């Protein structure tokens, strides 16, 4: 098994309730709806609602006012960037004879002073919101950069489509759709092909290493505890609301001046959908980090993890032990430096650590003897590893 960091004691936040210090797992949360018992096709609805209940419990115990600051900043940036607030620039349509950002004749440099100040304030606050997100969720920092690139692609795609047809998509031809299609193609590749794959593979790696157990029922339970069903739904809804926000904001200012009719409805839709989109982005960033606990590595795909650790020229391996009596995989593992990691022998304790050290959870010493969960035989941890190729 190829890994990129040593096995540490698992301190999954997803398994903790800060109020009582009792281990809280998804498998311990009961479904509070029974739609599936009447209509089998609605069983997924019961599961989604159950996971929503678990996420609310987890959020109550882990989220603080700090996590709300980026959302407040995002709301401020949306309002400052999409409302006139006395400048009159947006409602008047601006000067349609000028365009662009760079150059002395660029349209951006010929807007009113008030609108220019509001634009820069919106830009700075937006950057601050995303930077704060990366500081709060360090495990998702790299993936968040990819998502930001995708956000810019979607927004530019809608701008390009509206530049060809101010009333897009009503009656627009295929050529007009090109910008929006390319922008969404980029973000779909980034969000599904890169970010989603990284989170899913890191989840699988985390469960396989930190929750290894000879009992397959315990492994299935650990896999269920780390379900990403609701996270996947949040990712899809984020893509949807992002497009609504980008389209409504662009549509409100794309029509040629003088703008006829009330654009307030489009602006309100832009702000509301943008705020919902940012809240979903917070969930997309929060839940994987919450699930992985204090994992020292970042959230990466299996291939990215191998490349980042230089695997190919030098392999970093963790060997999983096998019971010498019955041949079943054990809960013992040996790192590349020879150190042996064992599970805590205290019942219901999820601690893991080096032989001879004390468990961080219950304080019991990790001993060099382990009982097989399959046949019950007790043996020395050294006997759980192959000696093929060794002299002694």
Secondary structure in CASP SS format (residue, H / E / C, confidence):
PFRMAT SS
TARGET T0000
AUTHOR 0000-0000-0000
METHOD secondary structure of the structure
MODEL  1
X C 1.00
X E 1.00
X C 1.00
X C 1.00
X C 1.00
X C 1.00
X C 1.00
X C 1.00
X C 1.00
X C 1.00
X C 1.00
X C 1.00
X H 1.00
X H 1.00
X H 1.00
X C 1.00
X C 1.00
X C 1.00
X C 1.00
X C 1.00
X C 1.00
X C 1.00
X C 1.00
X C 1.00
X C 1.00
X H 1.00
X H 1.00
X H 1.00
X C 1.00
X C 1.00
X C 1.00
X C 1.00
X C 1.00
X C 1.00
X H 1.00
X H 1.00
X H 1.00
X H 1.00
X C 1.00
X H 1.00
X H 1.00
X H 1.00
X H 1.00
X H 1.00
X H 1.00
X H 1.00
X H 1.00
X H 1.00
X H 1.00
X H 1.00
X H 1.00
X H 1.00
X H 1.00
X H 1.00
X H 1.00
X H 1.00
X H 1.00
X H 1.00
X H 1.00
X H 1.00
X H 1.00
X H 1.00
X C 1.00
X C 1.00
X H 1.00
X H 1.00
X H 1.00
X H 1.00
X H 1.00
X H 1.00
X H 1.00
X H 1.00
X H 1.00
X H 1.00
X H 1.00
X H 1.00
X H 1.00
X H 1.00
X H 1.00
X H 1.00
X H 1.00
X H 1.00
X C 1.00
X C 1.00
X C 1.00
X C 1.00
X C 1.00
X C 1.00
X H 1.00
X H 1.00
X H 1.00
X H 1.00
X C 1.00
X C 1.00
X C 1.00
X C 1.00
X C 1.00
X C 1.00
X C 1.00
X C 1.00
X C 1.00
X C 1.00
X C 1.00
X C 1.00
X C 1.00
X C 1.00
X H 1.00
X H 1.00
X H 1.00
X H 1.00
X C 1.00
X C 1.00
X H 1.00
X H 1.00
X H 1.00
X H 1.00
X H 1.00
X H 1.00
X H 1.00
X H 1.00
X H 1.00
X H 1.00
X H 1.00
X H 1.00
X H 1.00
X H 1.00
X H 1.00
X H 1.00
X H 1.00
X H 1.00
X H 1.00
X H 1.00
X H 1.00
X H 1.00
X H 1.00
X H 1.00
X C 1.00
X H 1.00
X H 1.00
X H 1.00
X H 1.00
X H 1.00
X H 1.00
X H 1.00
X H 1.00
X H 1.00
X H 1.00
X H 1.00
X H 1.00
X H 1.00
X H 1.00
X H 1.00
X H 1.00
X H 1.00
X H 1.00
X H 1.00
X H 1.00
X H 1.00
X H 1.00
X H 1.00
X H 1.00
X H 1.00
X H 1.00
X H 1.00
X C 1.00
X C 1.00
X C 1.00
X C 1.00
X C 1.00
X C 1.00
X C 1.00
X C 1.00
X C 1.00
X C 1.00
X C 1.00
X C 1.00
X C 1.00
X H 1.00
X H 1.00
X H 1.00
X H 1.00
X H 1.00
X H 1.00
X H 1.00
X H 1.00
X H 1.00
X H 1.00
X H 1.00
X H 1.00
X H 1.00
X H 1.00
X H 1.00
X H 1.00
X H 1.00
X H 1.00
X H 1.00
X H 1.00
X H 1.00
X H 1.00
X H 1.00
X H 1.00
X H 1.00
X H 1.00
X H 1.00
X H 1.00
X H 1.00
X H 1.00
X H 1.00
X H 1.00
X H 1.00
X C 1.00
X C 1.00
X C 1.00
X C 1.00
X C 1.00
X H 1.00
X H 1.00
X H 1.00
X H 1.00
X H 1.00
X H 1.00
X H 1.00
X H 1.00
X H 1.00
X H 1.00
X C 1.00
X C 1.00
X C 1.00
X H 1.00
X H 1.00
X H 1.00
X H 1.00
X H 1.00
X H 1.00
X H 1.00
X H 1.00
X H 1.00
X H 1.00
X H 1.00
X H 1.00
X H 1.00
X H 1.00
X H 1.00
X H 1.00
X H 1.00
X H 1.00
X H 1.00
X H 1.00
X H 1.00
X H 1.00
X H 1.00
X H 1.00
X H 1.00
X H 1.00
X C 1.00
X C 1.00
X C 1.00
X C 1.00
X C 1.00
X C 1.00
X C 1.00
X C 1.00
X C 1.00
X H 1.00
X H 1.00
X H 1.00
X H 1.00
X H 1.00
X H 1.00
X H 1.00
X H 1.00
X H 1.00
X H 1.00
X H 1.00
X H 1.00
X H 1.00
X H 1.00
X H 1.00
X H 1.00
X H 1.00
X H 1.00
X H 1.00
X H 1.00
X H 1.00
X H 1.00
X H 1.00
X H 1.00
X H 1.00
X H 1.00
X H 1.00
X H 1.00
X H 1.00
X C 1.00
X C 1.00
X C 1.00
X C 1.00
X C 1.00
X C 1.00
X C 1.00
X C 1.00
X C 1.00
X H 1.00
X H 1.00
X H 1.00
X H 1.00
X H 1.00
X H 1.00
X H 1.00
X C 1.00
X C 1.00
X C 1.00
X C 1.00
X C 1.00
X C 1.00
X C 1.00
X C 1.00
X E 1.00
X C 1.00
X E 1.00
X E 1.00
X E 1.00
X E 1.00
X C 1.00
X C 1.00
X C 1.00
X C 1.00
X C 1.00
X C 1.00
X E 1.00
X E 1.00
X E 1.00
X E 1.00
X E 1.00
X E 1.00
X C 1.00
X C 1.00
X C 1.00
X C 1.00
X C 1.00
X E 1.00
X E 1.00
X E 1.00
X E 1.00
X C 1.00
X C 1.00
X C 1.00
X C 1.00
X C 1.00
X C 1.00
X C 1.00
X C 1.00
X E 1.00
X E 1.00
X E 1.00
X C 1.00
X C 1.00
X C 1.00
X E 1.00
X C 1.00
X C 1.00
X C 1.00
X C 1.00
X C 1.00
X C 1.00
X E 1.00
X C 1.00
X C 1.00
X C 1.00
X E 1.00
X E 1.00
X E 1.00
X C 1.00
X C 1.00
X C 1.00
X C 1.00
X C 1.00
X C 1.00
X E 1.00
X E 1.00
X E 1.00
X H 1.00
X H 1.00
X H 1.00
X H 1.00
X C 1.00
X C 1.00
X C 1.00
X C 1.00
X C 1.00
X C 1.00
X C 1.00
X C 1.00
END
